[in-house]
Amino acid sequence: MYNELKEIIDKSSSIVFFGGAGVSTESGIPDFRSETGLYNAKCEFGHSPEEMLSYSFFIRHTDTFYHYYKKYLIYPDIKPNQAHYALARLESEGKLVSVVTQNIDGLHQLAGSNRVHELHGSSLRNYCMSCGEKYALDYILDPDNCISDSGEQTHIPYCSKCRGIVRPDVVLYEEALDNNVIMAAVRDISQADTLIVGGTSLVVYPAAGLIEYFGGKNLVLINKSKTQYDYKANLVINDSIGKVLNSCVQ
């Protein structure tokens, strides 16, 4: 199977990679939907992760949202893995058109990828909801920036300019995906000759529906478990995404 993937990559001129949480788990970031993932873990906050990561919960219970978000979704010291670096190499060779990712960790860019469509935004970008001032991740993690006007220590980062609430530039439940990001991803996928899908169970919509726009020659699915789209693929590899890509992209 590895040799078959190598041959597909060698003969391709416009590859798009579409990845999910499984790409980042190999860097040590927990996924969401596996047996040990965050969505199936007992929530110490008394709410389901889906509820806590919704826009309405963020508005009503901002401090609790940030407590959960910083504890379970932010990993500032995590580094890219073999999959991220292999994709960056493919881009540098001129074969990879872009990466379409459901992850918010910025690891593709850290590994060297330049054209990355972040469907769910990025935890590395943050902005004031009142004045629009932009902030890096370090700002929202600094306790000194999370002190309310009354002097109370909270988990909520406040804008240094207007004292508005700073929120992460990520797509929460109840929010729509960015249309410009979606259109760019659709364009690249529809024009690709090869689509490699990795580290995703393809159950989260509308992101998973992007695969329907692919009309190229080779559809490759790399995931540790089966997906509902396996029957459409030219090649299915049930293995570690990092191991596979590192072996096939030299």
C-alpha positions in Angstrom: 0.0 0.0 0.0 2.8 2.4 0.8 4.4 1.8 -2.7 1.0 2.5 -4.3 0.7 5.8 -2.4 4.3 6.7 -3.4 3.4 6.1 -7.0 0.3 8.2 -6.8 2.2 11.1 -5.2 5.0 10.8 -7.8 2.5 11.0 -10.7 0.4 13.8 -9.2 0.9 17.5 -9.9 -1.8 19.1 -7.8 -2.4 17.4 -4.4 -4.7 18.7 -1.7 -4.6 17.3 1.8 -7.7 17.3 4.0 -7.0 16.5 7.6 -8.7 16.2 11.0 -7.9 15.7 14.6 -6.0 12.5 13.9 -3.2 14.5 12.4 -2.6 16.4 15.7 -3.1 13.5 18.1 0.3 12.2 17.0 1.7 15.4 18.5 0.0 14.7 21.8 -3.2 16.7 21.3 -6.3 14.7 22.4 -8.9 14.1 19.8 -12.6 14.5 20.4 -14.6 11.5 19.3 -12.5 8.4 20.2 -13.2 6.3 23.3 -10.7 8.4 25.2 -11.5 11.7 23.4 -12.7 14.9 25.0 -16.3 14.4 23.9 -16.6 11.1 25.7 -14.7 12.1 28.8 -16.6 12.9 31.9 -16.9 16.7 32.0 -15.8 18.2 35.3 -17.7 21.4 34.6 -21.2 19.8 34.6 -21.8 20.5 30.9 -21.1 18.5 27.7 -18.2 19.7 25.6 -20.6 20.4 22.7 -22.5 22.8 25.0 -19.5 24.4 26.4 -18.0 25.1 23.0 -21.1 26.7 21.7 -21.5 30.4 21.0 -24.4 30.8 23.4 -22.5 29.2 26.2 -19.5 31.5 25.5 -21.7 34.5 25.8 -23.6 33.4 28.9 -20.8 31.7 30.8 -17.6 33.3 29.4 -15.4 32.5 32.4 -16.4 28.8 32.5 -15.9 28.6 28.7 -12.3 30.0 29.0 -11.5 27.7 32.0 -12.5 24.7 29.9 -11.0 26.0 26.7 -7.6 26.8 28.2 -7.4 23.5 30.1 -8.4 21.1 27.4 -8.1 22.7 24.0 -4.9 24.8 24.2 -1.5 23.2 23.9 1.1 25.9 23.5 4.2 23.7 23.8 3.1 21.0 21.3 5.3 20.6 18.2 4.5 19.4 14.6 4.9 15.7 13.9 6.0 13.6 10.9 2.7 14.2 9.0 3.0 18.0 9.3 6.6 18.0 8.1 5.9 15.6 5.2 3.1 17.8 3.9 5.4 20.9 4.2 8.0 19.0 2.1 5.3 18.2 -0.5 4.4 21.8 -0.8 8.0 22.9 -1.1 8.3 20.4 -4.0 5.4 22.1 -5.8 3.2 19.0 -5.6 0.9 20.0 -2.7 -1.5 22.9 -3.6 -2.9 23.3 -0.1 -3.9 21.8 3.3 -7.5 21.9 4.4 -7.7 21.3 8.1 -10.3 21.0 10.8 -7.7 21.6 13.5 -7.2 24.9 15.3 -3.6 24.4 16.5 -1.5 26.0 13.8 0.9 23.1 13.6 0.8 22.9 9.8 2.1 26.5 9.5 4.7 25.8 12.3 6.0 22.9 10.2 6.4 25.1 7.2 3.1 24.9 5.2 2.1 28.2 3.7 -1.3 27.6 2.1 -3.5 26.3 4.8 -7.3 26.6 4.9 -8.4 26.5 8.5 -12.0 25.5 8.5 -12.6 26.0 12.2 -10.2 29.0 12.7 -7.1 29.1 14.8 -6.5 29.2 18.5 -3.3 31.3 17.7 -5.5 34.2 16.6 -7.6 36.2 19.0 -9.5 39.5 18.8 -11.4 42.0 21.0 -15.1 41.7 20.5 -15.5 45.4 21.0 -12.7 47.1 19.1 -11.3 44.3 17.0 -7.7 44.6 18.4 -5.8 41.4 17.6 -3.9 39.3 20.1 -1.7 36.2 20.1 -2.2 33.1 22.1 0.3 34.2 24.8 -1.9 37.2 25.6 -5.0 35.2 26.5 -2.9 32.7 28.6 -1.3 35.4 30.7 -3.2 35.7 34.0 -2.3 39.4 34.2 -4.6 40.0 31.2 -7.5 38.2 32.9 -8.3 40.6 35.7 -11.7 42.2 35.7 -12.4 45.9 36.2 -13.3 45.1 39.8 -9.8 43.6 40.3 -11.0 39.9 40.3 -8.8 37.2 38.8 -10.8 35.4 36.1 -10.1 33.2 33.1 -11.4 35.8 30.7 -8.8 37.9 28.8 -9.6 41.6 28.5 -8.5 44.0 25.8 -5.6 46.2 26.8 -7.1 49.1 24.7 -10.8 49.1 25.5 -11.3 46.5 28.2 -13.6 44.5 25.9 -13.6 40.7 26.0 -11.1 39.0 23.8 -12.3 35.8 22.1 -10.5 33.1 20.1 -10.8 33.3 16.3 -12.3 29.8 16.2 -15.7 28.6 14.9 -17.9 27.6 17.9 -21.0 25.5 17.7 -23.9 27.5 16.4 -21.6 29.6 14.3 -21.2 29.3 10.5 -17.9 28.5 8.9 -16.1 31.3 7.2 -17.4 31.5 3.6 -14.1 32.7 2.2 -12.3 29.8 3.7 -14.9 27.3 2.5 -14.8 28.7 -1.1 -11.0 28.6 -1.2 -11.0 25.0 0.0 -13.7 24.0 -2.5 -11.8 25.6 -5.3 -8.6 23.7 -4.5 -10.3 20.4 -3.9 -12.3 20.6 -7.1 -9.2 21.4 -9.2 -6.9 18.8 -7.6 -5.8 15.6 -9.3 -5.3 13.9 -6.0 -7.0 14.3 -2.7 -5.4 12.8 0.4 -7.7 12.6 3.4 -6.1 11.8 6.7 -6.8 11.6 10.4 -10.5 12.3 10.2 -13.6 10.1 10.6 -15.4 12.3 8.1 -18.5 12.6 10.3 -18.4 16.4 11.0 -20.4 18.5 8.6 -20.3 20.7 6.7 -16.5 20.2 6.6 -16.7 16.5 5.7 -19.0 17.3 2.8 -16.1 19.0 1.0 -14.9 15.6 -0.2 -18.0 15.6 -2.5 -16.4 18.4 -4.6 -13.4 16.2 -5.6 -13.6 15.0 -9.1 -9.9 14.2 -9.7 -8.1 10.9 -10.4 -7.0 9.7 -7.0 -8.8 9.7 -3.7 -6.7 8.4 -0.8 -8.0 7.8 2.7 -5.5 7.4 5.6 -7.1 6.8 8.9 -6.7 4.3 11.8 -10.3 3.3 11.5 -12.8 2.9 8.6 -14.8 5.8 7.3 -18.1 6.1 5.5 -16.2 7.2 2.3 -13.9 4.2 2.1 -15.9 2.7 -0.8 -15.2 5.8 -2.9 -11.4 5.7 -2.4 -8.8 4.5 -4.8 -6.6 3.6 -1.9 -7.4 3.1 1.8 -4.7 2.8 4.4 -5.6 2.1 8.0 -2.5 3.2 9.8 -0.8 6.2 11.5 -1.0 9.3 9.3 2.5 10.4 10.4 4.1 7.0 9.7 2.4 6.7 6.3 3.3 10.2 5.0 6.8 10.2 6.4 7.4 6.9 4.6 6.0 8.0 1.3 7.2 11.6 1.1 11.0 11.8 1.2 
